[in-house]
């Protein structure tokens, strides 16, 4: 029997927060941001591969020469994003951002260097070297090979495009778990009002964390009612990588502060940033570019005044929460390494639990599959 299609949170009639999403409700609502995936699903038994790569191009152009201002925040550091120390030092991003599995960070970084050198032959010779930004979460429950190959990285980078973003068990999110259900890639956005500047905030997550009992939707503690459908509680809590983008003209420190609010959004869904978990957030603004080879000693940036940042904080929290829930809603049941099966979040049950909390009508069975 063919499984019913998965649906995003809002397609189930459920909402988060009070701010308005962008047209795509995705990180690509921030003009210039592009996302691509390479999904690796092959084999069964001990040789099953359930992994992949997700790539984010921050400005849709030549990020090596036209760098963007960036910030970051690490809520709990039992995880990794290569290149993050340099972002903290310079406040700049100069490579695409790649998301993959824990044991593939080195392979993905090396392949990204290959890709960048092919497009910028001066790297490592007449120009500066690069340290690719590669974030990871552990997909070893479903993936038995821990093998991402260069062609998968190249494919994700070449797949990058504006427009709708595939979610769920795709790209780097292929083998991820979330709150005892199948997790993966999710995205969402919010657009500020004209009086607030009309700026857009978009978030993309690779979501791989949480215990089922802790799951919340817009503040509602739905987890206990859904936990019977989930995997049994596991000792490994998991991690999340979040990427936040905006067209608001924020400087480095302001972007660091925006990334901290993304962590609040992670907490709203039910994370307590467990000891063995990595909650790593990287953020950037597309409003300014910093040339690699400025024509003079100085260049000019436009920066938002501090008193105008609060709506961006609210937008980041809401978009993060919805991005995580979209990852859950869009990821179906998956069988992987050694026949291990991770169930998809039961959408009917989710609708019914939320309806009971809110006192509204309960959706009929099958409406939320």
VOPAGU-2260 file (C-alpha; in pm, 1 decimal, decimal comma):
REM VOPAGU-2260
SITE   aa  ch    i         X         Y         Z
SITE  UNK   A    0       0,0       0,0       0,0
SITE  UNK   A    1     141,2     334,7    -101,0
SITE  UNK   A    2     188,0     571,7     190,6
SITE  UNK   A    3      -2,4     899,6     189,6
SITE  UNK   A    4     202,1    1211,3     106,6
SITE  UNK   A    5     361,0    1405,4     387,9
SITE  UNK   A    6     247,7    1761,0     454,3
SITE  UNK   A    7     404,7    2070,7     609,5
SITE  UNK   A    8     275,5    2201,0     940,5
SITE  UNK   A    9      59,1    2477,3     790,3
SITE  UNK   A   10     -86,9    2235,4     537,2
SITE  UNK   A   11    -222,6    2047,4     838,4
SITE  UNK   A   12    -403,8    2360,0     955,2
SITE  UNK   A   13    -150,7    2416,1    1236,3
SITE  UNK   A   14      43,5    2737,1    1292,6
SITE  UNK   A   15     325,7    2865,2    1509,2
SITE  UNK   A   16     344,1    3216,7    1649,7
SITE  UNK   A   17     173,2    3525,1    1513,5
SITE  UNK   A   18     405,2    3662,5    1245,9
SITE  UNK   A   19     352,4    3621,4     870,7
SITE  UNK   A   20     558,7    3367,9     672,4
SITE  UNK   A   21     718,5    3459,3     343,2
SITE  UNK   A   22     570,2    3337,2      12,7
SITE  UNK   A   23     759,0    3005,1      30,6
SITE  UNK   A   24     784,7    2988,1     410,2
SITE  UNK   A   25    1148,7    2895,0     353,5
SITE  UNK   A   26    1500,0    3031,1     396,2
SITE  UNK   A   27    1495,7    3103,6      22,1
SITE  UNK   A   28    1244,0    3381,6      88,0
SITE  UNK   A   29    1558,6    3581,1     168,1
SITE  UNK   A   30    1654,4    3701,6    -179,8
SITE  UNK   A   31    1972,8    3542,2    -309,4
SITE  UNK   A   32    1977,4    3243,5     -74,3
SITE  UNK   A   33    1993,0    2909,6    -255,9
SITE  UNK   A   34    1960,2    2552,8    -124,0
SITE  UNK   A   35    2050,8    2218,8    -280,7
SITE  UNK   A   36    2049,6    1855,5    -171,2
SITE  UNK   A   37    2217,4    1529,0    -257,2
SITE  UNK   A   38    2029,9    1235,5    -104,3
SITE  UNK   A   39    2200,6     897,1     -72,4
SITE  UNK   A   40    1962,2     604,7     -18,1
SITE  UNK   A   41    2086,7     265,9    -131,2
SITE  UNK   A   42    2130,2     -88,8      -7,1
SITE  UNK   A   43    1983,6    -273,0     288,5
SITE  UNK   A   44    2118,6    -464,5     583,3
SITE  UNK   A   45    2475,7    -391,5     701,9
SITE  UNK   A   46    2557,9    -192,8     386,5
SITE  UNK   A   47    2257,1      38,7     392,7
SITE  UNK   A   48    2333,2     400,5     314,4
SITE  UNK   A   49    2091,4     660,6     447,3
SITE  UNK   A   50    2287,7     984,2     432,5
SITE  UNK   A   51    2356,7    1286,0     213,4
SITE  UNK   A   52    2456,3    1650,1     186,4
SITE  UNK   A   53    2264,0    1977,2     198,1
SITE  UNK   A   54    2427,6    2292,8      62,4
SITE  UNK   A   55    2332,6    2655,3     126,3
SITE  UNK   A   56    2472,2    2931,2     -92,0
SITE  UNK   A   57    2434,4    3252,7     109,6
SITE  UNK   A   58    2413,3    3506,2    -171,5
SITE  UNK   A   59    2349,1    3309,7    -489,4
SITE  UNK   A   60    2665,7    3447,5    -640,9
SITE  UNK   A   61    3038,9    3438,7    -586,5
SITE  UNK   A   62    3062,0    3395,8    -209,4
SITE  UNK   A   63    3442,0    3361,2    -232,3
SITE  UNK   A   64    3487,4    3713,4    -366,1
SITE  UNK   A   65    3168,1    3875,8    -233,8
SITE  UNK   A   66    3160,6    3765,7     128,0
SITE  UNK   A   67    2870,4    3824,5     364,6
SITE  UNK   A   68    2865,4    3931,9     726,4
SITE  UNK   A   69    2803,8    3644,0     965,6
SITE  UNK   A   70    2760,6    3542,7    1327,3
SITE  UNK   A   71    2710,9    3227,0    1528,5
SITE  UNK   A   72    2605,7    3081,9    1861,2
SITE  UNK   A   73    2677,6    2746,6    2024,1
SITE  UNK   A   74    2417,8    2650,8    2284,1
SITE  UNK   A   75    2580,1    2313,1    2356,4
SITE  UNK   A   76    2897,1    2206,0    2185,0
SITE  UNK   A   77    2879,3    1826,2    2153,9
SITE  UNK   A   78    2886,5    1872,0    1777,9
SITE  UNK   A   79    3090,8    2037,9    1508,3
SITE  UNK   A   80    3090,0    2294,3    1232,6
SITE  UNK   A   81    3427,5    2322,6    1066,0
SITE  UNK   A   82    3530,0    2680,5     989,5
SITE  UNK   A   83    3322,8    2829,1    1270,2
SITE  UNK   A   84    3626,2    2965,5    1454,9
SITE  UNK   A   85    3714,9    3176,1    1151,3
SITE  UNK   A   86    3356,7    3305,8    1131,2
SITE  UNK   A   87    3390,4    3416,0    1492,3
SITE  UNK   A   88    3718,9    3588,9    1422,2
SITE  UNK   A   89    3636,8    3764,9    1094,8
SITE  UNK   A   90    3259,2    3784,4    1110,5
SITE  UNK   A   91    3244,8    3673,0     746,7
SITE  UNK   A   92    3131,8    3375,9     537,0
SITE  UNK   A   93    3335,9    3302,2     223,5
SITE  UNK   A   94    3224,9    2947,5     132,0
SITE  UNK   A   95    2890,8    2772,4      94,8
SITE  UNK   A   96    2751,5    2608,0     409,0
SITE  UNK   A   97    2732,8    2227,2     395,1
SITE  UNK   A   98    2530,6    1999,4     625,0
SITE  UNK   A   99    2602,0    1626,2     651,7
SITE  UNK   A  100    2662,8    1334,2     887,4
SITE  UNK   A  101    2914,3    1338,1    1171,9
SITE  UNK   A  102    3163,3    1094,8    1022,0
SITE  UNK   A  103    3154,6    1265,3     682,1
SITE  UNK   A  104    3268,1    1613,5     786,9
SITE  UNK   A  105    3622,8    1560,0     662,1
SITE  UNK   A  106    3512,5    1408,5     332,5
SITE  UNK   A  107    3263,2    1687,6     268,1
SITE  UNK   A  108    3516,2    1955,9     358,0
SITE  UNK   A  109    3776,9    1805,9     124,0
SITE  UNK   A  110    3525,2    1778,5    -160,9
SITE  UNK   A  111    3412,9    2137,4    -106,6
SITE  UNK   A  112    3774,1    2250,6    -136,1
SITE  UNK   A  113    3796,6    2057,9    -465,7
SITE  UNK   A  114    3481,6    2226,7    -589,5
SITE  UNK   A  115    3592,2    2574,3    -486,3
SITE  UNK   A  116    3939,3    2533,4    -636,3
SITE  UNK   A  117    3782,5    2421,2    -964,1
SITE  UNK   A  118    3580,4    2743,8    -972,7
SITE  UNK   A  119    3855,2    2965,4    -826,0
SITE  UNK   A  120    4191,3    2818,6    -938,2
SITE  UNK   A  121    4387,3    3074,9    -737,9
SITE  UNK   A  122    4281,6    2927,0    -404,4
SITE  UNK   A  123    4591,1    2797,0    -226,7
SITE  UNK   A  124    4828,9    2980,6    -459,0
SITE  UNK   A  125    4786,9    3348,9    -530,5
SITE  UNK   A  126    4473,1    3382,6    -317,8
SITE  UNK   A  127    4397,6    3290,9      42,9
SITE  UNK   A  128    4313,3    2938,3     146,6
SITE  UNK   A  129    3959,3    2851,2     257,1
SITE  UNK   A  130    3807,3    2658,3     545,5
SITE  UNK   A  131    3467,5    2526,5     431,5
SITE  UNK   A  132    3174,4    2553,8     669,2
SITE  UNK   A  133    3055,6    2197,0     728,9
SITE  UNK   A  134    2802,7    2121,2    1003,4
SITE  UNK   A  135    2714,0    1772,7    1121,1
SITE  UNK   A  136    2462,6    1559,3    1306,2
SITE  UNK   A  137    2488,1    1186,7    1377,4
SITE  UNK   A  138    2290,5     965,6    1137,1
SITE  UNK   A  139    2451,4     635,8    1243,3
SITE  UNK   A  140    2126,0     480,9    1369,9
SITE  UNK   A  141    2002,3     452,7    1010,7
SITE  UNK   A  142    2322,2     482,6     805,5
SITE  UNK   A  143    2556,5     185,1     809,1
SITE  UNK   A  144    2837,0     307,8     584,2
SITE  UNK   A  145    2932,1     659,1     697,7
SITE  UNK   A  146    3033,9     723,9     339,6
SITE  UNK   A  147    2966,0    1049,3     159,5
SITE  UNK   A  148    3162,0    1075,5    -162,3
SITE  UNK   A  149    3286,2    1381,0    -354,0
SITE  UNK   A  150    3019,3    1347,2    -623,6
SITE  UNK   A  151    2749,3    1382,3    -358,1
SITE  UNK   A  152    2899,6    1711,9    -243,6
SITE  UNK   A  153    2934,9    1837,4    -600,9
SITE  UNK   A  154    2574,6    1737,8    -672,4
SITE  UNK   A  155    2441,2    1926,5    -369,1
SITE  UNK   A  156    2633,9    2240,4    -464,3
SITE  UNK   A  157    2521,0    2218,5    -826,5
SITE  UNK   A  158    2161,2    2156,7    -713,9
SITE  UNK   A  159    2147,2    2487,1    -524,0
SITE  UNK   A  160    1858,0    2701,4    -640,1
SITE  UNK   A  161    1614,2    2962,8    -521,3
SITE  UNK   A  162    1251,1    2864,7    -478,4
SITE  UNK   A  163    1086,4    2587,6    -273,8
SITE  UNK   A  164    1314,2    2376,5     -53,4
SITE  UNK   A  165    1274,8    1999,0     -26,6
SITE  UNK   A  166    1230,4    1893,6     336,3
SITE  UNK   A  167    1231,1    1584,8     554,1
SITE  UNK   A  168    1454,9    1287,6     468,7
SITE  UNK   A  169    1659,6    1467,3     205,1
SITE  UNK   A  170    2021,5    1576,7     174,2
SITE  UNK   A  171    2204,3    1595,1     503,9
SITE  UNK   A  172    1877,7    1513,5     680,4
SITE  UNK   A  173    1834,3    1173,5     513,6
SITE  UNK   A  174    1931,3     964,3     815,9
SITE  UNK   A  175    1831,1    1198,2    1097,8
SITE  UNK   A  176    1590,8    1135,5    1388,2
SITE  UNK   A  177    1392,9    1394,1    1583,7
SITE  UNK   A  178    1191,3    1344,7    1904,0
SITE  UNK   A  179    1185,9     969,6    1842,0
SITE  UNK   A  180    1044,0    1014,5    1492,3
SITE  UNK   A  181    1204,8    1056,4    1151,8
SITE  UNK   A  182    1364,9    1399,5    1131,2
SITE  UNK   A  183    1580,2    1580,8     879,1
SITE  UNK   A  184    1573,7    1909,5     690,3
SITE  UNK   A  185    1311,8    2174,3     763,9
SITE  UNK   A  186    1275,1    2540,7     682,2
SITE  UNK   A  187    1047,3    2837,8     749,3
SITE  UNK   A  188    1048,3    3217,3     726,4
SITE  UNK   A  189     887,5    3531,4     861,0
SITE  UNK   A  190     840,8    3872,8     698,4
SITE  UNK   A  191     835,8    4188,5     909,4
SITE  UNK   A  192     572,5    4454,3     853,7
SITE  UNK   A  193     650,4    4760,2     644,6
SITE  UNK   A  194     665,2    4971,4     962,5
SITE  UNK   A  195     929,2    4731,1    1097,5
SITE  UNK   A  196    1137,5    4756,8     780,7
SITE  UNK   A  197     979,7    4477,6     576,4
SITE  UNK   A  198    1282,1    4253,2     630,7
SITE  UNK   A  199    1272,8    3873,5     590,2
SITE  UNK   A  200    1418,1    3615,2     828,5
SITE  UNK   A  201    1457,4    3257,1     706,5
SITE  UNK   A  202    1576,5    2949,7     895,0
SITE  UNK   A  203    1686,4    2606,8     775,0
SITE  UNK   A  204    1755,0    2324,3    1019,5
SITE  UNK   A  205    1905,7    1979,0    1009,5
SITE  UNK   A  206    1710,0    1839,5    1301,5
SITE  UNK   A  207    1827,9    1530,1    1488,5
SITE  UNK   A  208    1749,0    1581,9    1856,6
SITE  UNK   A  209    1492,3    1540,9    2130,8
SITE  UNK   A  210    1294,9    1292,5    2336,5
SITE  UNK   A  211     937,4    1223,1    2225,4
SITE  UNK   A  212     783,6    1315,7    2559,6
SITE  UNK   A  213     926,7    1667,3    2535,1
SITE  UNK   A  214     782,5    1763,0    2194,9
SITE  UNK   A  215     582,6    2086,7    2186,8
SITE  UNK   A  216     386,4    2260,6    1910,2
SITE  UNK   A  217     327,1    2632,9    1959,8
SITE  UNK   A  218     365,8    2582,8    2333,5
SITE  UNK   A  219     134,1    2281,4    2353,3
SITE  UNK   A  220     288,3    1972,7    2523,2
SITE  UNK   A  221     187,0    1722,2    2256,8
SITE  UNK   A  222     476,9    1484,2    2320,4
SITE  UNK   A  223     328,4    1261,0    2593,1
SITE  UNK   A  224      24,0    1186,2    2376,1
SITE  UNK   A  225     240,0    1101,1    2071,5
SITE  UNK   A  226     523,1     915,6    2244,9
SITE  UNK   A  227     361,3     572,9    2203,7
SITE  UNK   A  228     410,3     609,6    1826,6
SITE  UNK   A  229     781,9     695,7    1861,1
SITE  UNK   A  230    1099,6     495,4    1900,0
SITE  UNK   A  231    1172,0     400,7    2260,2
SITE  UNK   A  232    1376,3     658,8    2447,8
SITE  UNK   A  233    1741,4     636,9    2342,7
SITE  UNK   A  234    2054,1     721,1    2539,0
SITE  UNK   A  235    2191,1     935,6    2253,0
SITE  UNK   A  236    1999,3    1260,0    2250,4
SITE  UNK   A  237    2118,4    1394,5    1914,2
SITE  UNK   A  238    2188,5    1741,0    1775,3
SITE  UNK   A  239    2068,8    2020,9    1549,4
SITE  UNK   A  240    2237,8    2258,4    1309,5
SITE  UNK   A  241    2043,5    2575,5    1231,2
SITE  UNK   A  242    2117,5    2831,3     960,6
SITE  UNK   A  243    1946,0    3170,6     987,4
SITE  UNK   A  244    1949,7    3420,6     700,5
SITE  UNK   A  245    1814,2    3773,6     675,0
SITE  UNK   A  246    1816,3    4067,0     438,2
SITE  UNK   A  247    1818,1    4305,7     733,9
SITE  UNK   A  248    2149,5    4495,6     742,7
SITE  UNK   A  249    2297,2    4341,9    1056,7
SITE  UNK   A  250    2659,1    4356,1    1165,5
SITE  UNK   A  251    2861,1    4073,5    1314,4
SITE  UNK   A  252    2762,1    4121,5    1676,3
SITE  UNK   A  253    2398,7    4173,4    1584,9
SITE  UNK   A  254    2406,7    3844,6    1391,6
SITE  UNK   A  255    2557,3    3668,9    1693,7
SITE  UNK   A  256    2262,7    3799,5    1894,2
SITE  UNK   A  257    2012,4    3686,7    1630,0
SITE  UNK   A  258    2162,8    3336,2    1643,0
SITE  UNK   A  259    2100,9    3326,2    2018,0
SITE  UNK   A  260    1729,5    3378,2    1952,4
SITE  UNK   A  261    1733,5    3079,6    1717,2
SITE  UNK   A  262    1839,8    2877,8    2021,2
SITE  UNK   A  263    1526,1    3000,4    2198,2
SITE  UNK   A  264    1322,3    2864,9    1907,5
SITE  UNK   A  265    1493,0    2527,0    1945,2
SITE  UNK   A  266    1399,1    2531,3    2312,2
SITE  UNK   A  267    1035,8    2612,4    2234,6
SITE  UNK   A  268     998,5    2282,7    2048,3
SITE  UNK   A  269    1125,2    2091,3    2352,2
SITE  UNK   A  270    1505,4    2085,4    2350,4
SITE  UNK   A  271    1691,4    2103,9    2678,1
SITE  UNK   A  272    2035,0    2099,0    2506,8
SITE  UNK   A  273    2139,6    1767,8    2658,1
SITE  UNK   A  274    2495,1    1690,0    2761,5
SITE  UNK   A  275    2567,6    1487,2    2447,4
SITE  UNK   A  276    2387,2    1719,6    2210,4
SITE  UNK   A  277    2519,6    1984,4    1973,1
SITE  UNK   A  278    2302,5    2291,8    1912,8
SITE  UNK   A  279    2501,6    2502,3    1668,8
SITE  UNK   A  280    2363,3    2809,5    1494,4
SITE  UNK   A  281    2520,5    3009,1    1212,6
SITE  UNK   A  282    2365,2    3322,4    1066,5
SITE  UNK   A  283    2430,4    3572,3     791,8
SITE  UNK   A  284    2293,6    3887,1     634,5
SITE  UNK   A  285    2268,6    3940,5     259,3
SITE  UNK   A  286    2233,4    4318,5     292,5
SITE  UNK   A  287    2605,0    4392,3     263,0
SITE  UNK   A  288    2889,6    4224,4      80,8
SITE  UNK   A  289    3251,6    4252,9     183,3
SITE  UNK   A  290    3481,0    4237,9    -121,1
SITE  UNK   A  291    3777,4    4005,1     -99,7
SITE  UNK   A  292    3989,0    4258,3    -285,5
SITE  UNK   A  293    3858,8    4606,4    -196,8
SITE  UNK   A  294    3963,1    4877,4    -438,4
SITE  UNK   A  295    4069,7    5107,7    -156,9
SITE  UNK   A  296    4154,1    5110,5     211,6
SITE  UNK   A  297    3792,2    5141,1     319,1
SITE  UNK   A  298    3447,3    5024,0     220,2
SITE  UNK   A  299    3100,7    5118,0     341,5
SITE  UNK   A  300    2841,9    4908,5     526,1
SITE  UNK   A  301    2481,6    4989,4     610,8
SITE  UNK   A  302    2378,5    4868,1     956,8
SITE  UNK   A  303    2045,1    4850,1    1132,4
SITE  UNK   A  304    2007,7    5053,7    1450,7
SITE  UNK   A  305    1990,2    4846,7    1769,1
SITE  UNK   A  306    1645,8    4975,5    1864,3
SITE  UNK   A  307    1499,1    4812,1    1549,8
SITE  UNK   A  308    1613,8    4452,2    1608,5
SITE  UNK   A  309    1337,1    4316,8    1833,2
SITE  UNK   A  310    1099,6    4213,0    1550,9
SITE  UNK   A  311    1387,0    4017,1    1394,6
SITE  UNK   A  312    1433,5    3827,3    1719,6
SITE  UNK   A  313    1067,2    3731,8    1728,6
SITE  UNK   A  314    1078,6    3627,8    1364,1
SITE  UNK   A  315    1384,6    3408,1    1417,9
SITE  UNK   A  316    1226,3    3225,7    1712,8
SITE  UNK   A  317     903,1    3154,8    1525,5
SITE  UNK   A  318    1076,2    3049,3    1202,9
SITE  UNK   A  319    1307,3    2814,3    1392,1
SITE  UNK   A  320    1022,2    2644,2    1573,2
SITE  UNK   A  321     825,5    2597,7    1252,4
SITE  UNK   A  322    1130,9    2477,9    1057,4
SITE  UNK   A  323    1186,7    2196,7    1309,0
SITE  UNK   A  324     820,2    2098,6    1297,0
SITE  UNK   A  325     827,2    2105,0     916,2
SITE  UNK   A  326    1120,8    1863,4     923,8
SITE  UNK   A  327     915,3    1627,8    1140,8
SITE  UNK   A  328     598,4    1662,0     934,5
SITE  UNK   A  329     772,4    1607,9     600,5
SITE  UNK   A  330     986,1    1306,8     699,1
SITE  UNK   A  331     815,2     971,2     652,8
SITE  UNK   A  332     896,0     633,8     805,7
SITE  UNK   A  333    1237,6     502,2     701,9
SITE  UNK   A  334    1403,6     159,9     721,4
SITE  UNK   A  335    1782,2     167,4     730,1
SITE  UNK   A  336    2092,1      -3,3     865,9
SITE  UNK   A  337    2027,2    -358,5     995,4
SITE  UNK   A  338    1655,6    -315,1     933,6
SITE  UNK   A  339    1621,8     -40,5    1192,6
SITE  UNK   A  340    1294,1     142,2    1139,5
SITE  UNK   A  341    1221,1     499,8    1241,8
SITE  UNK   A  342     852,8     600,0    1224,7
SITE  UNK   A  343     733,9     920,1    1068,7
SITE  UNK   A  344     543,3    1154,8    1297,3
SITE  UNK   A  345     175,3    1046,0    1274,8
SITE  UNK   A  346      11,7    1354,1    1125,1
SITE  UNK   A  347    -346,7    1249,0    1203,6
SITE  UNK   A  348    -256,9    1200,3    1567,1
SITE  UNK   A  349     -74,3    1533,1    1575,9
SITE  UNK   A  350    -379,2    1718,0    1442,3
SITE  UNK   A  351    -608,5    1547,5    1689,4
SITE  UNK   A  352    -385,9    1615,7    1990,0
SITE  UNK   A  353    -349,6    1983,9    1899,7
SITE  UNK   A  354    -725,9    2012,2    1842,8
SITE  UNK   A  355    -796,5    1869,0    2187,2
SITE  UNK   A  356    -561,6    2120,3    2348,4
SITE  UNK   A  357    -716,0    2410,4    2158,7
SITE  UNK   A  358   -1073,5    2297,9    2206,0
SITE  UNK   A  359   -1147,4    2283,0    1833,9
SITE  UNK   A  360   -1289,1    2009,6    1612,9
SITE  UNK   A  361   -1082,0    1693,4    1582,2
SITE  UNK   A  362    -975,4    1619,2    1224,7
SITE  UNK   A  363   -1115,0    1295,3    1078,7
SITE  UNK   A  364    -875,4    1001,8    1042,4
SITE  UNK   A  365    -669,0    1026,5     724,0
SITE  UNK   A  366    -690,9    1404,2     694,4
SITE  UNK   A  367    -335,5    1460,7     812,5
SITE  UNK   A  368    -144,3    1174,5     657,8
